[in-house]
Amino acid sequence: GRIGKGAGFNVNVLRTWDHRSTAVGAKATPLGRHYLLATTQDHHAIDEAGANAIQDRVPGLVREGTLDDYRKHPEFVDHLGIHHPPLKSLWTEHEYDGHRWGMAIDLNVCNGCNACVISCQAENNVAVVGKDEVARGREMSWLRMDRYFLGDMDNPTVSQQPVGCVQCELAPCEQVCPVAATMHSKEGLNAMVYNRCVGTRYCANNCPYKVRRFNWFNNFEDLTDVQRLVLNPEVTVRARGVMEKCSYCNQRIEKARVQARVEGREIQDGDIVPACAEACSTQAITFGDLHDPESRVSKLRENNRSYDLLGFLNIKPRTFYMARIRNPNPAITPPAASDHGGHGGHDDHGDGHGAGHDNEHGHGGAAGAHDEH
């Protein structure tokens, strides 16, 4: 297509008949040229002040500890991150009589394969904008994979964290939209009404997770009839000037609702599987009704490893995370010098995380706006 044509390089010229999958004896020679690499994340932070600020924030974003920490202090997750007095809302909170959809993401089993990102893109007609637009910070993926580094820079331990719209119950984006294009459904979904959106991008600026995407162009207008067959007919194709984001695969929710009505029953736990959860090979993503105490997602919510990303903002996200528990072999991996704040109660846990951070999205999920939004 127009995006892939002329992109990349042909590496087949490096392959030989007897070494099809590997190449030996290769040499790298500096040419003194510059080549633009389009990336959505920083490789590392050179500025010391910025790097220190990132390290201070990371323990509250991607929370983890060792198995020994977890056995000694099962509630260690609650002591990571920013500590604050009980929070009170400035807004009248919503009441939900029916379903209350939520999602759990278990960092313990997420391996950062990005299958969820690709499946979301295919399911929801997310545009592929190409290298030039990505280099401008205009990528369109609804789901991103933040990554963090821990330990020795020459041989670091890596942590991954999928981040999409967390469907806040007290959503900051809803408070600033002048045309009510982003609104709350009766089941708690932070919904987008595309034909109301006038493209102010106030919502993206007010989103602390930086997960909203803006259509700078009509990305689908020059598709051929055959290419249009690839699009999902159950999902609206967005036009230029419209904001978009994760919808919890609302089309699948409605499909399950219709099927349950036809069969004369209630929606059962497991009837709704978003595209990201369906594609996850490790089953790290669980979706369900938080109002059903017997649902899998409700039981995970009660687990002592669960936590809210940026929960101190009191926006009450529906998507929550399960902390990662590491169990390194002491004969292979020496114990870390830091206790990772497993039972500390301090803001600075000194866990040694490096900078693995999306420069558009406020360094791996923290609050921060990008100039494109």
Residue pairs with C-beta under 8 A, 6 or more apart in sequence:
1 128
1 227
2 130
2 222
3 128
3 129
3 130
7 130
7 131
14 23
14 26
15 21
15 23
16 23
36 131
36 135
38 131
38 132
38 134
38 135
39 134
40 134
40 137
40 139
40 144
40 358
40 359
40 360
40 361
41 146
41 147
41 356
41 357
41 358
41 359
42 355
42 356
42 357
42 358
42 359
42 363
44 51
44 354
44 355
45 51
45 54
45 355
45 357
50 355
51 354
51 355
54 353
54 355
54 357
54 363
54 364
55 350
55 351
55 352
55 353
55 354
55 355
56 347
56 348
57 363
57 364
57 366
58 148
58 351
58 353
58 364
59 80
59 81
59 340
59 341
59 349
59 351
59 353
60 80
60 81
60 82
60 310
60 312
61 81
61 146
61 148
61 161
61 309
61 310
61 364
61 365
61 366
62 107
62 146
62 148
62 159
62 161
62 321
62 324
62 353
62 364
63 77
63 80
63 81
63 107
63 307
63 321
63 323
63 324
64 107
64 159
64 323
64 324
64 325
64 326
64 340
65 76
65 77
65 323
65 324
65 325
65 326
65 340
65 342
66 325
66 326
66 327
66 328
66 335
66 336
66 340
66 342
67 325
67 326
67 327
69 76
69 339
69 340
69 342
69 343
70 76
70 325
70 342
72 342
72 343
73 79
73 342
73 343
74 304
75 304
76 341
76 342
76 343
77 304
77 305
77 306
77 307
77 323
78 304
78 307
79 341
79 342
79 343
79 344
79 345
80 307
80 323
80 341
80 349
81 307
81 311
81 312
81 347
82 312
82 347
83 345
83 347
84 312
87 312
87 314
88 314
89 170
89 314
91 170
91 175
93 169
93 170
93 316
94 169
94 184
94 188
96 186
96 187
96 188
96 291
98 186
98 187
98 291
99 187
99 267
99 289
99 291
100 187
100 188
100 289
100 290
100 291
100 318
101 167
101 187
101 188
101 189
101 248
101 253
101 272
101 287
101 288
101 289
101 290
101 318
102 167
102 287
102 288
102 289
102 290
102 297
102 298
102 301
102 318
102 319
102 320
103 167
103 248
103 274
103 277
103 285
103 286
103 287
103 297
103 318
103 319
103 320
104 285
104 286
104 287
104 296
104 297
104 300
104 301
104 306
104 319
104 320
104 321
104 322
105 161
105 162
105 284
105 285
105 319
105 320
105 321
105 322
106 284
106 285
106 286
106 300
106 321
106 322
107 159
107 160
107 161
107 284
107 321
107 322
107 323
107 324
108 284
108 305
108 322
108 323
108 324
108 325
109 282
109 283
109 284
110 160
110 161
110 162
110 280
110 282
110 284
111 160
111 282
112 145
112 147
112 158
112 160
113 281
114 145
115 279
115 280
115 281
116 143
116 162
116 275
116 276
116 277
116 279
116 280
116 285
117 141
117 143
117 144
117 145
117 162
117 276
118 279
119 275
119 276
119 278
119 279
120 126
120 141
120 142
120 143
120 164
120 246
120 275
120 276
121 128
121 141
121 142
122 232
122 275
123 232
123 235
123 249
123 275
124 142
124 232
124 235
124 247
124 249
124 275
125 220
125 231
125 232
125 235
125 236
125 237
125 238
126 140
126 141
126 142
126 213
126 244
127 140
127 215
127 219
127 220
127 238
128 140
128 219
129 138
129 139
129 140
129 217
129 219
133 139
133 216
136 372
137 359
137 360
137 370
137 371
137 372
138 214
138 216
138 372
139 213
139 360
140 213
140 215
140 219
140 244
141 213
142 164
142 165
142 211
142 213
142 244
142 245
142 246
143 162
143 163
143 164
143 246
143 276
144 162
144 163
144 164
144 211
144 358
144 361
145 160
145 161
145 162
145 163
146 160
146 161
146 162
146 163
146 356
146 357
146 358
146 361
146 364
146 365
147 158
147 159
147 160
147 161
147 356
147 364
148 158
148 159
148 160
148 161
148 353
148 354
148 355
148 356
148 357
148 364
149 156
149 157
149 158
149 159
149 353
149 354
149 355
149 356
150 156
150 157
150 158
150 159
150 351
150 352
150 353
150 354
151 157
151 336
151 352
153 354
156 354
157 326
158 356
159 324
159 353
159 356
161 321
161 364
161 365
162 276
162 284
162 285
163 209
163 211
163 309
163 361
163 365
164 211
164 245
164 246
164 276
164 319
165 190
165 209
165 211
165 212
165 245
165 246
165 247
165 319
166 209
166 211
166 309
166 317
166 318
166 319
167 188
167 189
167 190
167 246
167 248
167 317
167 318
167 319
168 190
168 315
168 316
168 317
168 318
169 184
169 188
169 315
169 316
169 317
169 318
170 314
170 315
170 316
171 182
171 184
171 190
171 315
172 206
172 207
172 208
172 313
172 315
173 182
173 190
173 202
173 203
173 204
173 206
173 207
173 212
174 182
174 183
174 184
174 190
174 203
175 206
176 202
176 203
176 205
176 206
177 183
177 200
177 202
177 203
178 198
178 200
178 202
179 196
179 197
179 198
180 193
180 196
181 192
181 193
181 194
181 196
181 197
181 198
181 203
181 243
182 190
182 191
182 192
182 193
182 203
182 243
183 190
183 191
183 193
184 190
184 191
185 191
188 318
189 247
189 248
189 250
190 245
191 247
191 250
192 243
192 244
192 245
192 247
194 236
194 238
194 239
194 242
194 244
197 241
197 242
197 243
198 241
199 214
199 241
199 242
199 243
201 214
201 243
201 373
203 212
203 243
204 210
204 212
204 213
204 214
204 243
204 369
204 373
205 369
205 373
208 310
208 313
208 315
208 362
208 366
208 367
209 309
209 310
209 361
209 365
210 358
210 360
210 361
210 362
210 365
210 368
210 369
210 370
210 373
211 245
211 246
211 361
212 243
212 244
212 245
212 373
213 243
213 244
213 245
214 242
214 243
214 244
214 372
214 373
215 238
215 239
215 240
215 241
215 242
215 243
215 244
216 240
217 240
218 239
218 240
220 228
220 231
220 237
231 237
232 251
234 251
234 255
235 251
238 244
248 274
248 287
249 272
249 274
249 275
249 276
252 272
252 273
252 274
252 275
253 272
256 267
256 271
256 272
257 267
259 271
260 266
260 267
260 268
260 271
267 289
269 288
269 289
269 292
269 294
269 295
269 296
270 288
270 296
272 287
272 288
273 287
274 285
274 287
276 285
277 283
277 285
277 286
277 287
286 296
286 297
286 300
287 297
288 295
288 296
288 297
288 298
289 295
289 297
289 298
290 297
290 298
290 301
290 318
291 298
292 298
300 306
300 320
300 322
301 320
303 322
305 322
305 323
305 325
306 320
306 321
306 322
306 323
307 320
307 321
307 322
307 323
308 316
308 317
308 320
308 321
309 317
309 319
309 320
309 321
309 365
310 317
310 365
310 366
310 367
311 317
313 367
328 335
336 351
336 352
337 352
338 349
338 350
338 351
338 352
339 349
340 349
340 351
341 349
341 350
341 351
355 363
356 364
357 363
357 364
358 364
358 365
359 370
360 370
360 372
360 373
361 368
361 370
362 368
362 369
